[in-house]
Amino acid sequence: MNKVVSHNRNDESPEAKARWFQSLSLAERMDLLCFFTDLILSNNQTILENKNAEPTWGSFRVVSKAPG
């Protein structure tokens, strides 16, 4: 994978993210799929039991601890 850090807001657009994803090889895409699946299952082991999931509407607030 290309490990470059960008501070350009244009690199955060859905189109830029799609271009980045398309630039990955099939093996890299599969590695990401496995990584995200493992991440989801490690945070919510009961997710496989949920049937007919509904999308969540509204806003979210992300709270994080300040460094220090």
LUMBA-614186 format. One line per 3 residues: their letters; for each residue x negated, y, z negated of C-alpha. Coordinates in nm, 2 decimals, decimal comma. Layout:
BEGIN
A> X/Y/Z  ... .
***
This chain:
BEGIN
MNK> 0,00/0,00/0,00  -0,11/0,35/0,06  -0,18/0,50/-0,28 .
VVS> -0,16/0,87/-0,21  -0,01/1,13/-0,44  0,18/1,41/-0,27 .
HNR> 0,32/1,73/-0,44  0,52/1,83/-0,13  0,90/1,84/-0,19 .
NDE> 0,96/1,73/0,17  0,80/1,39/0,09  1,09/1,33/-0,15 .
SPE> 1,36/1,35/0,12  1,56/1,03/0,20  1,41/1,04/0,55 .
AKA> 1,05/1,06/0,42  1,12/0,77/0,18  1,27/0,57/0,47 .
RWF> 0,96/0,63/0,68  0,73/0,53/0,39  0,93/0,21/0,34 .
QSL> 0,93/0,13/0,71  0,55/0,17/0,71  0,51/-0,12/0,47 .
SLA> 0,45/-0,47/0,59  0,71/-0,74/0,54  0,50/-0,89/0,26 .
ERM> 0,48/-0,55/0,08  0,85/-0,50/0,12  0,92/-0,84/-0,03 .
DLL> 0,68/-0,76/-0,32  0,88/-0,45/-0,39  1,20/-0,64/-0,38 .
CFF> 1,06/-0,89/-0,63  0,92/-0,61/-0,85  1,26/-0,43/-0,86 .
TDL> 1,45/-0,75/-0,93  1,22/-0,84/-1,22  1,24/-0,49/-1,35 .
ILS> 1,62/-0,50/-1,34  1,64/-0,84/-1,50  1,40/-0,75/-1,78 .
NNQ> 1,61/-0,45/-1,87  1,95/-0,61/-1,83  1,95/-0,99/-1,84 .
TIL> 2,33/-1,01/-1,82  2,35/-0,83/-1,49  2,38/-1,16/-1,30 .
ENK> 2,70/-1,23/-1,49  2,87/-0,91/-1,37  3,12/-0,97/-1,09 .
NAE> 3,28/-0,70/-0,87  3,06/-0,42/-1,00  3,20/-0,07/-0,95 .
PTW> 2,98/0,23/-0,87  2,93/0,48/-1,15  3,05/0,83/-1,08 .
GSF> 2,95/1,15/-1,25  2,63/1,29/-1,37  2,34/1,14/-1,56 .
RVV> 2,10/1,29/-1,81  1,76/1,14/-1,83  1,61/1,19/-2,18 .
SKA> 1,24/1,13/-2,24  1,01/1,18/-2,53  0,78/1,47/-2,48 .
PG> 0,41/1,38/-2,48  0,21/1,45/-2,79 .
***
